[in-house]
Each structure stands twice: as structure tokens, then as C-alpha cells.
Amino acid sequence: MSQFLGVAFQPYVGRWTGTPPNATTPQWNSYSQQDIVSMLEVIAPQFTKISTYSMGYSGFYSPTTPWDQVDSSCHVAGAAAQLNQVHGQVTIEVAQGIYQQSNPELQQAEIEAAFSAASAANAVFSNTVTSLVFTNEYVVDAQTTNAVNTMIVANQQNAHNLNLKVGVRSNTFGNITNPSSPFYNELKTLIQNCDFIQCNLYPGSNIPTPQDTVNGVGEAFNTIKSAVAEINPQCEVMIGETGWPSEGVSFNNTDNNVNNLLAYFEAIDKWASQQGVITYLFEAIDEPWKSNQNTQDPPWQGQNGAEGHYGLWYLNDQGQYTQKV
């Protein structure tokens, strides 16, 4: 078990039922805390860290909906605390995600819910939730970068009072290596206010082997890390997502099969351990809904897409979590 490798996690792992174009997956709020404990029990023997994406405030919820009565992501921190309590130690620590919302009231509800979930979980078992991750792949221009920075600044002291770190997950931090980027200055300000950043870095297109792609990911990471160190030496740079699907068409045109998924996992695990970099593998358990059986476009998210096949485990026909081998 690597002390540096974790997994990205959402509980939406149910399989498709029915016939396209009317096939369905389980409702977003249909996974109980105990269901999620069962998932984490599968993950915990191999990984001690998970990073999540959301507190569950989808657009169809009122901002006044209680934080623990929204989509099932709201139960993840509590499930981890329950598991830790059973084991009498921190077997799973949580970087709690806060999703970007177009509605300002929902955004505030999402933020307040993350604080509530973290406080409740850490009251059950201390140090279960260690950090808050403000938004995912939302930092794409000056406006969105400023919006996330505003969230960070407004909530940083409250988080620190609860012994929680604050940071951001994005696929655009490579822009901090380019002073000519149109949002370089905004990124610089954001990094100055973060305890950490999580960089989403995936294998490049049409690179022949998983080991070759790890070398490229490592080079990209080190370039970002050096730039961040000049701006804020106290800001920890992590990999928030990296992975390789076991099947389907992916956005980066990799050769997708179980052997390559496992080879990439082993190679990135070795790299993370050697470099001392916290790295979250995308992802823990397949989320079939991401390979939409009712559409074909875009191809990586459609019927033959790879988006639903990045997990190290999948839910089989018998309702068991099965590791890919």
C-alpha cells in the first residue's frame, strides 16, 4: 500500500438497466451511507485516501434542502468516518469535494454542506476529512479563476479553524508555467491563497506504453510544481486525477484494456512513491452512467466510450465489487 497513492471516488456505480434509448442507471440519491461504507471497505485495503467531487446539491434541489438529504455524495465523509470508527484508526481519509454551481445560493449551500459533513465526520472519528477541494476543472479563464479564489479567501480561516486545508482541482494549472497565459495573473493569485492544488494530468495521445505516458505526466507535473514553488512555496502540488480506462474510446486515444490500466496504475504508483507526490488515481470504481447508453456523442462518453471504465473495481452482475485483473 502506497502512502502517496489515493483514488478519486463517487458512489454512482450502479449498472445500466433497460434498453436504449430508454436505459437508466440508479437515481443519484439512491445510495445510502451503508452502501458507501461497503464500497470503502473494498477500497481501504489498497488505498488510504479518497478525493471526492461534490456535496450533492444538484440543480433540482432547493438551497434550503438539508445537506444530508441531497444526492448520495453527501454521505461519503460520514461513511469514511463510520469505517474508521469500526477499525479504530484512520483507514480512509477524505479530501471533500465542493462542486461548482451556476446558482450562487446553491454554491453557498454546497460550501456550507462541505463544512457540515466534515465537522460531522470528524466528530465521529477525528482526521477523517483533511481538506476541502473547491471545484473541479472549473478554473478555465480569468473569471472562473477569480470566482474560485473568492470562495477560497472567504472560507479559508473557517477551514483552518477546523484543521482543514483548502485547495482546488483543475486540468489547467499548466497555464501557470506560461506568463503569457490570459489568466496567468489570476492563477498566480489563486495559488497564493491555496494550501494545495490538485492537477488533473492524463496520458498524452497515441503514446505507445503506460510507462512512456507516466514519464510525460511526471514531466508536466514537475514543470507545474517548479512554477508553483516560486509563487507559494507552502502550496502543496498534487495530482488530482490520472488514469487509464480498461475499455472504450477515450478522449486521448490510448489503447484501452485491463492490462494497460493495471500497468499504468503500477507505473504511476512507483512514480508517486519515488517522487513523494500525493496522487489520486481516476478512479476507484467504474461509474457506468458516464458511458451513456442512450447516446453516441461525444464518443468517449457515449455507448462505446471509456468514461465509465476508469475504475480499478466494477460492480458485477451479482452485486459484488470485483477488481479488474
BANUNU-851695 format. One line per 4 residues: number of its first residue (from 1); for each residue x, y, z of N, C-alpha, C. Coordinates in steps of 0.1 Angstrom, whole numbers, plus 5000, padded with zeros to 4 digits. Example, Ala and Ser with C-alpha at 12.3 -4.5 7.8 and 13.67 -1.06 7.14 Angstrom:
1) 5132/4943/5078/5123/4955/5078/5132/4967/5078 ~ 5128/4978/5071/5137/4989/5071/5129/5000/5079
// end
This chain:
1) 5008/4988/5000/5000/5000/5000/5009/5012/5000 ~ 5007/5021/4990/5015/5033/4989/5009/5044/4998 ~ 5018/5051/5005/5013/5062/5013/5010/5074/5005 ~ 5013/5074/4992/5011/5086/4984/5000/5084/4974
5) 4996/5072/4971/4985/5070/4961/4972/5069/4968 ~ 4962/5076/4962/4948/5075/4966/4940/5073/4954 ~ 4926/5074/4955/4917/5072/4944/4906/5083/4944 ~ 4903/5088/4933/4891/5096/4931/4879/5087/4933
9) 4868/5093/4940/4857/5085/4943/4844/5092/4942 ~ 4834/5086/4936/4820/5089/4937/4812/5076/4939 ~ 4801/5077/4945/4793/5064/4948/4784/5060/4937 ~ 4784/5066/4925/4774/5064/4915/4778/5052/4906
13) 4779/5040/4911/4785/5029/4905/4775/5019/4899 ~ 4762/5022/4900/4752/5012/4896/4752/5010/4881 ~ 4748/4998/4877/4748/4994/4863/4736/4999/4855 ~ 4737/4999/4842/4725/5002/4833/4715/4991/4834
17) 4702/4995/4833/4691/4986/4831/4682/4991/4820 ~ 4675/4982/4813/4666/4987/4803/4673/4987/4789 ~ 4666/4991/4779/4671/4991/4766/4672/5005/4760 ~ 4683/5009/4754/4685/5022/4748/4674/5024/4737
21) 4669/5036/4736/4673/5049/4742/4667/5052/4755 ~ 4661/5042/4762/4654/5044/4774/4661/5037/4786 ~ 4674/5034/4785/4681/5027/4796/4683/5037/4807 ~ 4684/5032/4819/4686/5040/4831/4697/5035/4840
25) 4702/5043/4848/4711/5040/4860/4704/5044/4872 ~ 4708/5039/4884/4701/5043/4897/4701/5058/4899 ~ 4691/5063/4906/4690/5077/4910/4702/5081/4918 ~ 4705/5094/4916/4717/5100/4923/4716/5099/4938
29) 4704/5099/4943/4702/5099/4958/4699/5085/4964 ~ 4701/5075/4956/4696/5062/4960/4707/5053/4967 ~ 4719/5059/4969/4730/5051/4976/4730/5056/4990 ~ 4728/5047/5000/4728/5050/5014/4742/5051/5019
33) 4744/5057/5031/4757/5057/5038/4762/5043/5039 ~ 4754/5033/5043/4759/5020/5044/4763/5014/5031 ~ 4756/5017/5020/4761/5013/5007/4775/5018/5005 ~ 4778/5030/5008/4791/5037/5006/4801/5031/5015
37) 4797/5027/5027/4807/5020/5036/4811/5007/5029 ~ 4802/5000/5023/4806/4988/5016/4816/4990/5005 ~ 4814/5001/4998/4824/5005/4987/4837/5008/4993 ~ 4837/5015/5004/4850/5019/5010/4857/5008/5017
41) 4850/4998/5021/4856/4985/5026/4864/4978/5016 ~ 4859/4979/5003/4867/4973/4992/4879/4981/4989 ~ 4878/4994/4990/4889/5003/4986/4900/5003/4997 ~ 4896/5003/5010/4906/5006/5021/4918/4997/5022
45) 4917/4984/5018/4929/4975/5019/4940/4980/5010 ~ 4937/4988/5000/4947/4992/4990/4950/5007/4990 ~ 4941/5015/4995/4942/5029/4994/4938/5035/5007 ~ 4945/5045/5012/4942/5052/5024/4936/5066/5022
49) 4935/5070/5009/4930/5084/5006/4920/5083/4995 ~ 4909/5091/4996/4900/5093/4985/4898/5108/4984 ~ 4895/5112/4971/4892/5126/4968/4879/5126/4961 ~ 4869/5134/4966/4856/5134/4961/4853/5147/4953
53) 4841/5148/4948/4838/5159/4938/4827/5169/4943 ~ 4818/5164/4951/4806/5171/4953/4800/5169/4967 ~ 4791/5178/4971/4783/5176/4983/4768/5172/4979 ~ 4766/5171/4966/4753/5166/4962/4742/5176/4959
57) 4745/5189/4958/4734/5199/4955/4732/5200/4940 ~ 4726/5190/4934/4722/5192/4920/4712/5203/4918 ~ 4710/5207/4906/4701/5218/4903/4687/5217/4907 ~ 4682/5204/4909/4668/5202/4912/4666/5202/4927
61) 4676/5205/4935/4674/5207/4950/4673/5222/4953 ~ 4664/5225/4962/4664/5239/4968/4677/5241/4976 ~ 4682/5253/4977/4694/5255/4986/4691/5253/5000 ~ 4678/5253/5004/4674/5251/5018/4673/5236/5021
65) 4675/5227/5012/4674/5213/5014/4685/5209/5024 ~ 4682/5202/5035/4693/5198/5045/4704/5191/5037 ~ 4716/5193/5042/4728/5189/5035/4729/5174/5034 ~ 4723/5166/5043/4724/5152/5043/4712/5145/5036
69) 4704/5154/5028/4692/5148/5021/4693/5152/5006 ~ 4705/5153/5001/4706/5156/4987/4712/5144/4980 ~ 4719/5145/4969/4725/5133/4962/4735/5126/4971 ~ 4738/5114/4968/4744/5105/4977/4759/5108/4980
73) 4765/5117/4972/4778/5122/4976/4779/5128/4990 ~ 4767/5133/4995/4767/5139/5008/4771/5129/5019 ~ 4770/5116/5016/4772/5106/5027/4786/5101/5027 ~ 4795/5105/5018/4808/5099/5017/4817/5101/5029
77) 4817/5114/5034/4825/5117/5046/4821/5109/5058 ~ 4807/5108/5060/4802/5101/5071/4805/5086/5070 ~ 4804/5081/5058/4807/5066/5056/4822/5063/5059 ~ 4831/5072/5055/4845/5071/5058/4847/5071/5074
81) 4841/5081/5080/4842/5082/5095/4836/5069/5102 ~ 4825/5064/5097/4820/5051/5102/4829/5040/5101 ~ 4836/5039/5089/4845/5028/5087/4857/5030/5096 ~ 4862/5042/5097/4874/5045/5106/4871/5042/5120
85) 4858/5045/5125/4854/5042/5138/4854/5027/5141 ~ 4850/5019/5131/4849/5004/5132/4864/4999/5134 ~ 4873/5004/5126/4887/5000/5126/4895/5006/5137 ~ 4890/5016/5144/4897/5023/5154/4910/5031/5150
89) 4910/5034/5137/4921/5042/5131/4916/5048/5118 ~ 4924/5057/5113/4920/5063/5100/4925/5054/5089 ~ 4915/5046/5084/4918/5037/5073/4915/5044/5059 ~ 4906/5054/5059/4903/5062/5047/4903/5077/5052
93) 4911/5085/5046/4909/5100/5048/4904/5106/5035 ~ 4896/5117/5037/4888/5122/5027/4892/5137/5023 ~ 4895/5139/5011/4896/5153/5005/4882/5156/5000 ~ 4874/5164/5007/4860/5166/5004/4858/5176/4993
97) 4851/5171/4982/4849/5180/4971/4838/5190/4972 ~ 4839/5201/4966/4828/5211/4966/4826/5215/4951 ~ 4815/5211/4946/4812/5212/4931/4808/5227/4928 ~ 4812/5231/4916/4808/5244/4911/4793/5245/4907
101) 4787/5255/4912/4772/5256/4909/4770/5269/4902 ~ 4761/5269/4892/4758/5281/4885/4749/5291/4893 ~ 4741/5285/4902/4733/5292/4911/4740/5296/4924 ~ 4742/5309/4927/4750/5314/4938/4745/5308/4951
105) 4732/5307/4953/4726/5302/4965/4730/5287/4967 ~ 4729/5279/4956/4733/5265/4956/4748/5264/4959 ~ 4756/5273/4953/4770/5273/4956/4773/5274/4971 ~ 4766/5284/4977/4768/5286/4991/4763/5274/4999
109) 4752/5268/4995/4747/5256/5002/4757/5245/5001 ~ 4763/5243/4989/4774/5233/4987/4786/5235/4996 ~ 4790/5247/4997/4801/5251/5006/4798/5248/5021 ~ 4786/5253/5025/4782/5251/5039/4780/5236/5042
113) 4775/5229/5032/4774/5214/5034/4787/5207/5036 ~ 4797/5211/5028/4810/5205/5030/4816/5207/5044 ~ 4814/5219/5049/4818/5222/5063/4810/5213/5073 ~ 4797/5212/5070/4789/5204/5079/4793/5189/5079
117) 4795/5184/5067/4799/5170/5065/4812/5167/5071 ~ 4822/5176/5069/4835/5175/5075/4834/5175/5090 ~ 4827/5184/5096/4826/5185/5111/4819/5173/5117 ~ 4808/5168/5110/4801/5157/5115/4810/5144/5114
121) 4817/5142/5103/4826/5131/5101/4837/5131/5112 ~ 4843/5142/5113/4855/5143/5123/4850/5142/5137 ~ 4838/5145/5140/4832/5143/5153/4831/5128/5156 ~ 4828/5120/5146/4827/5106/5147/4841/5100/5148
125) 4850/5104/5140/4864/5099/5140/4873/5110/5135 ~ 4881/5116/5144/4889/5127/5140/4899/5124/5129 ~ 4901/5135/5121/4910/5135/5110/4906/5126/5098 ~ 4893/5123/5098/4887/5116/5086/4888/5125/5074
129) 4882/5137/5075/4882/5147/5065/4894/5157/5067 ~ 4903/5158/5058/4915/5165/5059/4915/5178/5052 ~ 4907/5179/5041/4908/5191/5032/4895/5193/5025 ~ 4893/5205/5019/4882/5209/5011/4887/5212/4997
133) 4882/5206/4987/4886/5208/4973/4875/5217/4966 ~ 4878/5230/4964/4869/5239/4958/4869/5238/4943 ~ 4859/5231/4938/4856/5230/4923/4865/5220/4916 ~ 4860/5215/4905/4867/5206/4896/4867/5210/4882
137) 4879/5212/4876/4880/5216/4862/4871/5228/4859 ~ 4870/5237/4868/4862/5249/4866/4871/5261/4864 ~ 4884/5260/4867/4893/5271/4865/4898/5271/4851 ~ 4891/5279/4842/4894/5278/4828/4897/5292/4822
141) 4894/5302/4829/4897/5316/4824/4898/5325/4836 ~ 4900/5338/4834/4901/5348/4844/4889/5349/4853 ~ 4877/5348/4847/4865/5350/4855/4863/5338/4865 ~ 4864/5326/4860/4862/5314/4869/4873/5313/4879
145) 4885/5317/4875/4897/5316/4885/4894/5326/4896 ~ 4890/5338/4893/4886/5348/4903/4875/5343/4912 ~ 4865/5336/4906/4854/5331/4914/4858/5321/4924 ~ 4867/5312/4920/4872/5302/4929/4881/5308/4940
149) 4889/5318/4936/4897/5325/4946/4889/5332/4956 ~ 4878/5338/4952/4868/5344/4962/4863/5334/4972 ~ 4860/5322/4967/4855/5311/4976/4866/5308/4986 ~ 4878/5306/4981/4889/5302/4990/4891/5312/5000
153) 4892/5325/4997/4895/5335/5006/4884/5337/5017 ~ 4872/5335/5012/4860/5337/5021/4860/5325/5032 ~ 4865/5314/5028/4863/5302/5037/4876/5297/5043 ~ 4887/5302/5040/4900/5297/5044/4901/5297/5059
157) 4898/5308/5066/4900/5308/5080/4891/5299/5088 ~ 4879/5298/5083/4870/5288/5089/4875/5274/5088 ~ 4880/5271/5076/4886/5258/5074/4898/5255/5083 ~ 4907/5265/5083/4919/5263/5092/4915/5262/5107
161) 4904/5268/5111/4900/5267/5125/4895/5253/5128 ~ 4891/5246/5117/4887/5232/5118/4898/5222/5114 ~ 4910/5227/5113/4921/5219/5109/4919/5212/5095 ~ 4913/5220/5086/4911/5216/5072/4919/5225/5063
165) 4925/5219/5053/4932/5226/5043/4923/5229/5031 ~ 4926/5240/5024/4918/5244/5013/4926/5244/5000 ~ 4919/5239/4989/4926/5239/4976/4916/5238/4965 ~ 4922/5235/4953/4914/5235/4940/4919/5223/4932
169) 4910/5217/4924/4914/5207/4914/4911/5212/4900 ~ 4921/5211/4891/4918/5216/4878/4928/5209/4868 ~ 4924/5210/4856/4932/5205/4845/4940/5216/4837 ~ 4940/5228/4843/4945/5239/4836/4958/5246/4843
173) 4963/5239/4853/4974/5245/4860/4987/5246/4852 ~ 4987/5239/4840/4999/5241/4832/5000/5256/4827 ~ 4989/5264/4828/4990/5278/4824/4999/5286/4833 ~ 5001/5281/4845/5010/5288/4855/5024/5288/4850
177) 5028/5279/4841/5041/5279/4836/5043/5288/4824 ~ 5032/5295/4820/5033/5304/4808/5028/5318/4812 ~ 5037/5328/4815/5033/5341/4819/5025/5348/4808 ~ 5024/5343/4796/5016/5349/4786/5002/5344/4786
181) 4999/5334/4794/4985/5329/4795/4975/5340/4799 ~ 4963/5340/4793/4954/5351/4795/4949/5351/4810 ~ 4951/5340/4817/4947/5341/4832/4958/5337/4841 ~ 4971/5340/4836/4982/5338/4845/4982/5345/4858
185) 4979/5358/4858/4979/5366/4870/4968/5361/4880 ~ 4957/5358/4874/4946/5353/4883/4950/5339/4889 ~ 4956/5330/4881/4961/5318/4886/4971/5320/4897 ~ 4980/5330/4895/4990/5333/4905/4984/5337/4918
189) 4974/5345/4918/4967/5350/4930/4960/5338/4937 ~ 4954/5329/4929/4947/5318/4934/4957/5309/4942 ~ 4968/5306/4935/4978/5297/4941/4984/5303/4954 ~ 4985/5317/4955/4990/5323/4967/4981/5321/4979
193) 4968/5318/4976/4958/5316/4987/4955/5302/4990 ~ 4961/5292/4982/4958/5278/4984/4968/5271/4993 ~ 4963/5261/5001/4972/5252/5008/4977/5241/4999 ~ 4969/5238/4989/4973/5228/4979/4966/5230/4966
197) 4971/5225/4955/4964/5223/4943/4964/5209/4938 ~ 4954/5204/4932/4953/5191/4926/4953/5193/4911 ~ 4963/5188/4904/4964/5189/4889/4959/5176/4883 ~ 4949/5178/4874/4944/5166/4866/4954/5165/4854
201) 4961/5154/4854/4971/5151/4843/4969/5137/4838 ~ 4966/5136/4825/4964/5123/4819/4974/5120/4808 ~ 4976/5107/4805/4985/5103/4794/4982/5111/4781 ~ 4993/5114/4774/4991/5121/4761/4985/5112/4751
205) 4982/5117/4739/4976/5109/4729/4986/5101/4721 ~ 4982/5089/4718/4989/5080/4709/5003/5077/4714 ~ 5005/5076/4727/5018/5072/4732/5018/5057/4735 ~ 5029/5050/4731/5027/5035/4730/5025/5028/4742
209) 5032/5031/4753/5031/5023/4765/5028/5031/4778 ~ 5021/5025/4788/5018/5032/4800/5031/5038/4807 ~ 5042/5031/4806/5054/5037/4812/5058/5050/4805 ~ 5058/5050/4792/5061/5062/4785/5052/5073/4789
213) 5039/5071/4791/5030/5081/4794/5032/5086/4808 ~ 5036/5078/4817/5040/5082/4831/5051/5092/4831 ~ 5061/5089/4822/5072/5099/4821/5067/5113/4816 ~ 5058/5113/4807/5052/5126/4802/5044/5133/4813
217) 5036/5125/4821/5028/5131/4832/5038/5136/4842 ~ 5049/5129/4845/5058/5134/4855/5065/5147/4851 ~ 5069/5148/4838/5075/5160/4833/5065/5172/4834 ~ 5053/5170/4831/5043/5180/4832/5041/5185/4846
221) 5040/5175/4855/5039/5178/4869/5050/5186/4875 ~ 5063/5182/4872/5074/5188/4877/5075/5203/4872 ~ 5071/5205/4860/5071/5219/4855/5061/5228/4863 ~ 5049/5222/4865/5040/5230/4873/5045/5232/4887
225) 5050/5221/4893/5055/5222/4907/5065/5233/4909 ~ 5075/5234/4899/5085/5244/4900/5079/5258/4899 ~ 5070/5260/4890/5063/5273/4889/5056/5277/4901 ~ 5049/5267/4907/5041/5270/4920/5051/5273/4931
229) 5062/5266/4932/5071/5269/4943/5077/5283/4943 ~ 5078/5289/4931/5082/5303/4931/5071/5313/4935 ~ 5059/5309/4934/5048/5317/4938/5044/5316/4953 ~ 5043/5303/4957/5039/5300/4971/5045/5287/4975
233) 5057/5287/4981/5064/5275/4985/5056/5266/4995 ~ 5046/5272/5001/5038/5264/5011/5027/5257/5004 ~ 5024/5260/4992/5013/5253/4984/5018/5239/4979 ~ 5011/5229/4985/5015/5215/4981/5008/5212/4967
237) 5016/5207/4958/5011/5203/4945/5009/5188/4944 ~ 4997/5184/4941/4993/5170/4940/4988/5167/4926 ~ 4987/5155/4923/4979/5150/4911/4965/5147/4916 ~ 4955/5154/4911/4941/5152/4915/4934/5141/4907
241) 4939/5139/4895/4933/5128/4886/4944/5124/4877 ~ 4946/5111/4875/4953/5105/4864/4948/5090/4863 ~ 4948/5085/4851/4942/5072/4849/4942/5067/4835 ~ 4938/5054/4834/4938/5047/4821/4926/5038/4821
245) 4917/5039/4811/4905/5031/4811/4908/5016/4807 ~ 4899/5008/4811/4900/4993/4807/4894/4990/4794 ~ 4885/4999/4789/4879/4996/4776/4873/5009/4770 ~ 4869/5009/4758/4862/5020/4752/4871/5030/4745
249) 4864/5040/4739/4871/5051/4733/4873/5062/4743 ~ 4886/5067/4744/4889/5077/4754/4893/5090/4746 ~ 4892/5101/4753/4895/5114/4747/4909/5115/4742 ~ 4919/5107/4748/4933/5108/4744/4937/5097/4736
253) 4928/5088/4731/4931/5078/4721/4941/5068/4726 ~ 4941/5065/4739/4950/5054/4744/4945/5040/4740 ~ 4954/5030/4741/4950/5017/4738/4944/5011/4751 ~ 4931/5010/4751/4924/5007/4764/4920/4993/4766
257) 4927/4987/4776/4924/4973/4781/4928/4972/4795 ~ 4924/4961/4801/4927/4959/4815/4942/4959/4818 ~ 4950/4952/4809/4964/4951/4811/4971/4965/4812 ~ 4967/4974/4803/4972/4987/4803/4968/4996/4815
261) 4955/4994/4819/4951/5001/4831/4959/4997/4843 ~ 4962/4984/4845/4970/4979/4856/4984/4983/4855 ~ 4990/4983/4842/5003/4987/4840/5005/5002/4843 ~ 4995/5010/4840/4996/5024/4843/4995/5027/4858
265) 4986/5019/4864/4985/5020/4879/4998/5017/4886 ~ 5004/5006/4882/5017/5002/4888/5028/5013/4885 ~ 5028/5018/4873/5039/5028/4870/5037/5041/4877 ~ 5024/5046/4878/5022/5058/4885/5023/5057/4900
269) 5020/5045/4905/5023/5042/4919/5038/5043/4922 ~ 5046/5037/4914/5060/5037/4916/5065/5052/4915 ~ 5061/5059/4905/5065/5073/4903/5061/5081/4915 ~ 5048/5080/4920/5044/5088/4931/5052/5085/4944
273) 5055/5072/4946/5063/5069/4958/5077/5074/4957 ~ 5083/5073/4945/5097/5078/4943/5098/5093/4944 ~ 5088/5100/4939/5088/5115/4939/5081/5121/4952 ~ 5074/5112/4960/5068/5118/4972/5056/5127/4969
277) 5048/5123/4958/5037/5132/4954/5024/5125/4956 ~ 5015/5131/4964/5002/5126/4966/4995/5126/4952 ~ 4990/5114/4948/4984/5112/4935/4971/5104/4936 ~ 4961/5110/4931/4948/5103/4931/4945/5097/4917
281) 4944/5083/4918/4941/5076/4905/4926/5077/4902 ~ 4924/5080/4889/4910/5081/4885/4906/5067/4878 ~ 4898/5059/4885/4891/5062/4897/4889/5049/4905 ~ 4882/5050/4916/4881/5038/4924/4872/5027/4918
285) 4860/5030/4915/4850/5020/4910/4844/5026/4897 ~ 4842/5018/4887/4836/5022/4875/4822/5029/4878 ~ 4820/5040/4870/4807/5047/4871/4800/5046/4857 ~ 4792/5035/4855/4787/5032/4842/4779/5044/4836
289) 4773/5052/4844/4765/5063/4838/4773/5072/4829 ~ 4786/5072/4831/4795/5081/4823/4797/5076/4809 ~ 4793/5064/4806/4793/5059/4793/4778/5057/4789 ~ 4773/5068/4784/4758/5069/4783/4753/5060/4772
293) 4745/5050/4776/4740/5040/4767/4729/5046/4757 ~ 4724/5058/4760/4714/5064/4752/4719/5074/4742 ~ 4732/5075/4740/4737/5085/4731/4751/5079/4725 ~ 4755/5085/4714/4768/5081/4709/4778/5093/4708
297) 4774/5104/4712/4782/5116/4710/4783/5124/4723 ~ 4795/5128/4727/4808/5125/4721/4812/5111/4723 ~ 4821/5106/4715/4823/5091/4715/4828/5086/4729 ~ 4837/5094/4736/4843/5089/4748/4832/5089/4760
301) 4821/5095/4758/4810/5095/4768/4798/5087/4763 ~ 4798/5083/4751/4786/5076/4746/4787/5061/4748 ~ 4779/5053/4741/4777/5039/4743/4791/5031/4744 ~ 4800/5035/4735/4813/5028/4734/4824/5036/4741
305) 4820/5046/4749/4830/5055/4755/4837/5049/4767 ~ 4849/5054/4770/4857/5049/4781/4854/5056/4794 ~ 4846/5066/4794/4844/5074/4807/4839/5065/4818 ~ 4831/5055/4815/4826/5047/4826/4835/5035/4830
309) 4848/5035/4825/4856/5023/4826/4870/5026/4832 ~ 4871/5037/4840/4884/5040/4845/4887/5034/4859 ~ 4877/5027/4865/4878/5022/4878/4887/5010/4879 ~ 4893/5008/4891/4900/4996/4894/4891/4984/4898
313) 4879/4988/4902/4868/4978/4905/4856/4981/4897 ~ 4847/4971/4896/4834/4974/4890/4824/4966/4897 ~ 4811/4970/4896/4800/4962/4902/4795/4952/4893 ~ 4796/4939/4897/4793/4928/4887/4778/4925/4888
317) 4774/4915/4880/4760/4911/4879/4754/4906/4892 ~ 4763/4901/4901/4758/4896/4914/4758/4907/4924 ~ 4761/4919/4921/4761/4930/4930/4773/4930/4939 ~ 4784/4924/4934/4797/4924/4942/4807/4933/4935
321) 4816/4939/4943/4826/4948/4937/4838/4939/4934 ~ 4842/4939/4921/4852/4930/4916/4863/4937/4911 ~ 4875/4933/4915/4887/4940/4910/4891/4936/4896 ~ 4895/4945/4888/4899/4942/4874/4913/4935/4874
325) 4914/4924/4868/4927/4916/4867/4930/4912/4853
// end
